[in-house]
């Protein structure tokens, strides 16, 4: 084998590289936040190969006989957060919209519109666009999107939701979705405190009305995630 090392980096989060002389296949973080990565290719066994990355130290997946074969069909999926994190059930969450009681929950646990399966423990709060959103729990911002403006009541709009993802100290993530474009007041890597203003509600992504979708998730393999039950402070 000859030539230069080949590298593919994804979403400013992690990279996959192959070494031409040795065929060594590596995956590594490009930011110091945990993520669960699953790599698919007929050139590796098992496929998918899943690894929970927690540091920037490269993880060796294995050696490839033909690296170019790997790149021809390589696919990847990932989810931010600690794999199979155990939620701290003693935590009491703050309300992400204030004042409490002014913004009704229009879809709660096991909601029929979209709160089944992975999102069964999510909450949707109806709120006019531009309503301030506050961190329900302290943590570190590990991901955000604020450039989309599309939204509607069809799953084809799901990729266009603006969001903020905050990593908690137990490895779970608090997810704040459907935010107003360019409303984030925080940045990736920033530590935020419970009750801190982080953004504003909007109507982006898969949504039938302006609202905030909030849930706490644990990361799983193959791009999956699972919501967990939480408790809010008494109003």
C-alpha positions as CSV (number, residue, x, y, z in Angstrom):
1,X,0.0,0.0,0.0
2,X,1.2,3.5,-0.8
3,X,0.0,7.1,-0.8
4,X,-1.1,9.6,1.8
5,X,-3.2,9.0,4.9
6,X,-6.8,9.6,4.3
7,X,-9.1,11.3,6.8
8,X,-12.7,12.2,6.9
9,X,-14.0,14.5,9.6
10,X,-17.7,14.9,10.5
11,X,-19.7,17.8,12.1
12,X,-16.5,19.2,13.7
13,X,-16.8,16.4,16.2
14,X,-14.8,13.3,15.2
15,X,-12.6,12.0,12.4
16,X,-11.9,8.7,10.8
17,X,-8.5,8.0,9.3
18,X,-6.6,5.2,7.5
19,X,-2.9,4.9,7.3
20,X,-1.7,3.8,3.8
21,X,1.4,1.9,4.9
22,X,-0.1,-0.1,7.8
23,X,-3.8,-0.1,7.0
24,X,-4.6,1.0,10.5
25,X,-8.1,2.5,10.9
26,X,-8.6,5.0,13.6
27,X,-11.4,7.2,14.9
28,X,-10.8,10.2,17.2
29,X,-12.5,13.2,18.7
30,X,-11.8,16.7,17.5
31,X,-13.5,18.3,20.5
32,X,-13.3,17.2,24.2
33,X,-16.9,16.0,24.5
34,X,-18.1,12.4,24.6
35,X,-19.8,10.9,21.6
36,X,-20.9,7.4,20.6
37,X,-19.8,6.6,17.0
38,X,-20.9,3.7,14.8
39,X,-18.9,3.0,11.6
40,X,-20.3,0.9,8.8
41,X,-18.3,-0.8,6.0
42,X,-18.0,-4.2,4.4
43,X,-14.3,-3.8,4.9
44,X,-14.5,-4.1,8.8
45,X,-15.8,-6.7,11.2
46,X,-18.0,-6.3,13.0
47,X,-20.0,-3.8,11.0
48,X,-21.2,-1.6,12.5
49,X,-18.3,-1.0,14.8
50,X,-19.3,1.1,17.7
51,X,-17.0,3.0,20.1
52,X,-17.8,5.4,22.9
53,X,-15.2,8.2,22.5
54,X,-14.4,10.2,25.7
55,X,-11.0,11.8,24.9
56,X,-9.0,13.0,21.9
57,X,-6.8,9.9,22.1
58,X,-7.3,8.0,18.8
59,X,-9.1,4.7,19.0
60,X,-7.8,1.9,16.7
61,X,-10.7,0.0,15.1
62,X,-8.4,-2.4,13.3
63,X,-6.3,-3.0,10.2
64,X,-7.6,-2.9,6.7
65,X,-6.2,-5.0,3.8
66,X,-7.6,-2.5,1.3
67,X,-8.3,1.0,2.8
68,X,-9.9,2.3,-0.4
69,X,-12.6,-0.4,-0.2
70,X,-13.4,1.0,3.2
71,X,-13.9,4.5,1.9
72,X,-16.0,3.4,-1.0
73,X,-18.9,2.2,1.2
74,X,-18.1,3.8,4.6
75,X,-21.1,5.2,6.6
76,X,-21.3,6.6,10.1
77,X,-23.8,7.5,12.7
78,X,-23.2,9.2,16.0
79,X,-24.9,10.6,19.1
80,X,-23.4,13.1,21.6
81,X,-23.2,12.1,25.2
82,X,-22.0,9.2,27.3
83,X,-23.1,5.8,26.2
84,X,-25.7,4.1,28.5
85,X,-25.3,7.0,31.0
86,X,-27.1,6.4,34.3
87,X,-29.3,9.4,35.1
88,X,-29.0,10.9,38.6
89,X,-32.6,10.5,39.7
90,X,-32.1,12.8,42.7
91,X,-31.8,15.8,40.3
92,X,-34.7,18.3,40.3
93,X,-34.9,20.2,37.0
94,X,-35.7,23.8,36.7
95,X,-38.4,24.9,34.2
96,X,-36.9,25.9,30.8
97,X,-39.5,28.6,30.3
98,X,-40.4,31.3,32.8
99,X,-42.6,32.2,34.6
100,X,-43.8,28.7,35.4
101,X,-47.4,28.1,34.4
102,X,-47.5,30.7,31.6
103,X,-46.5,28.2,28.9
104,X,-48.7,25.1,28.8
105,X,-47.4,21.6,28.1
106,X,-49.1,20.7,24.8
107,X,-47.5,17.3,24.5
108,X,-46.0,15.3,27.4
109,X,-44.9,11.8,28.2
110,X,-46.1,9.3,25.5
111,X,-47.6,12.1,23.5
112,X,-49.4,10.8,20.4
113,X,-48.0,13.4,17.9
114,X,-44.3,12.6,18.3
115,X,-43.4,11.5,21.8
116,X,-43.1,7.7,21.4
117,X,-40.1,5.4,21.5
118,X,-36.9,7.3,22.1
119,X,-38.7,10.6,23.0
120,X,-41.4,9.1,25.2
121,X,-40.3,11.2,28.2
122,X,-40.1,14.6,26.3
123,X,-42.1,17.7,27.0
124,X,-43.4,20.3,24.6
125,X,-44.1,23.8,25.9
126,X,-46.2,26.1,23.7
127,X,-44.7,29.5,23.6
128,X,-44.6,32.5,21.1
129,X,-41.4,32.7,19.0
130,X,-38.7,34.6,20.8
131,X,-39.6,33.5,24.3
132,X,-36.4,33.1,26.4
133,X,-35.2,29.6,27.1
134,X,-33.3,28.8,30.3
135,X,-31.1,25.9,31.2
136,X,-33.0,23.4,33.2
137,X,-29.8,21.9,34.6
138,X,-26.2,23.0,34.7
139,X,-23.7,21.5,32.3
140,X,-21.5,22.0,29.2
141,X,-22.8,22.9,25.8
142,X,-21.6,20.1,23.5
143,X,-23.6,20.8,20.4
144,X,-25.9,23.4,18.9
145,X,-27.5,24.5,15.6
146,X,-29.0,27.9,15.0
147,X,-28.9,28.5,11.3
148,X,-32.1,26.9,10.1
149,X,-35.4,28.7,9.4
150,X,-37.6,25.9,8.0
151,X,-40.3,24.1,10.0
152,X,-43.7,22.3,9.5
153,X,-45.9,19.4,10.7
154,X,-44.1,16.8,8.6
155,X,-41.1,14.6,9.4
156,X,-39.3,15.9,6.4
157,X,-38.6,19.0,8.4
158,X,-37.0,17.1,11.2
159,X,-33.4,17.8,10.1
160,X,-34.0,21.5,10.2
161,X,-34.6,22.0,13.9
162,X,-32.4,24.5,15.7
163,X,-31.2,23.1,19.1
164,X,-28.9,23.3,22.0
165,X,-27.4,20.1,23.7
166,X,-26.0,20.4,27.2
167,X,-24.0,17.6,28.7
168,X,-24.7,16.9,32.4
169,X,-22.3,15.6,35.0
170,X,-23.9,12.2,34.9
171,X,-23.3,11.8,31.1
172,X,-26.9,12.5,30.0
173,X,-27.8,15.4,27.8
174,X,-30.5,18.1,28.1
175,X,-31.9,18.8,24.6
176,X,-33.7,22.1,23.7
177,X,-35.3,21.9,20.3
178,X,-37.1,24.1,17.7
179,X,-35.3,27.2,18.7
180,X,-35.5,30.5,16.9
181,X,-32.8,31.1,14.3
182,X,-29.6,32.8,15.6
183,X,-31.1,33.0,19.1
184,X,-28.4,31.1,21.0
185,X,-26.6,33.0,23.7
186,X,-24.1,30.2,24.4
187,X,-21.3,28.5,22.5
188,X,-20.0,24.9,22.2
189,X,-17.7,24.2,25.1
190,X,-19.3,26.8,27.3
191,X,-20.3,25.9,30.9
192,X,-23.8,27.0,31.7
193,X,-25.6,27.2,35.0
194,X,-29.1,26.1,35.9
195,X,-31.5,29.0,35.1
196,X,-29.1,30.7,32.7
197,X,-30.7,32.2,29.5
198,X,-29.4,30.1,26.6
199,X,-31.7,30.9,23.6
200,X,-35.3,31.6,22.4
201,X,-38.2,29.5,21.3
202,X,-39.1,29.2,17.6
203,X,-40.8,27.0,15.1
204,X,-38.0,25.2,13.3
205,X,-37.9,21.5,12.4
206,X,-40.7,19.0,12.8
207,X,-43.3,21.1,14.5
208,X,-47.0,22.0,14.2
209,X,-46.8,25.2,16.3
210,X,-44.1,27.4,18.0
211,X,-42.9,25.6,21.0
212,X,-40.0,24.3,23.0
213,X,-39.2,20.6,23.0
214,X,-37.2,19.6,26.1
215,X,-36.0,16.2,27.1
216,X,-33.1,14.4,28.8
217,X,-31.4,11.7,26.8
218,X,-28.8,8.9,27.1
219,X,-26.6,8.1,24.0
220,X,-26.9,4.7,22.4
221,X,-25.2,2.9,19.5
222,X,-26.0,3.5,15.8
223,X,-27.1,7.1,16.2
224,X,-29.8,6.2,18.6
225,X,-30.8,7.8,22.0
226,X,-33.2,7.2,24.8
227,X,-35.1,9.7,26.9
228,X,-35.3,9.3,30.6
229,X,-38.0,10.4,33.1
230,X,-37.2,13.5,35.1
231,X,-38.7,15.6,37.8
232,X,-39.3,19.4,37.7
233,X,-39.2,21.7,40.7
234,X,-42.6,22.4,42.2
235,X,-44.1,25.6,40.6
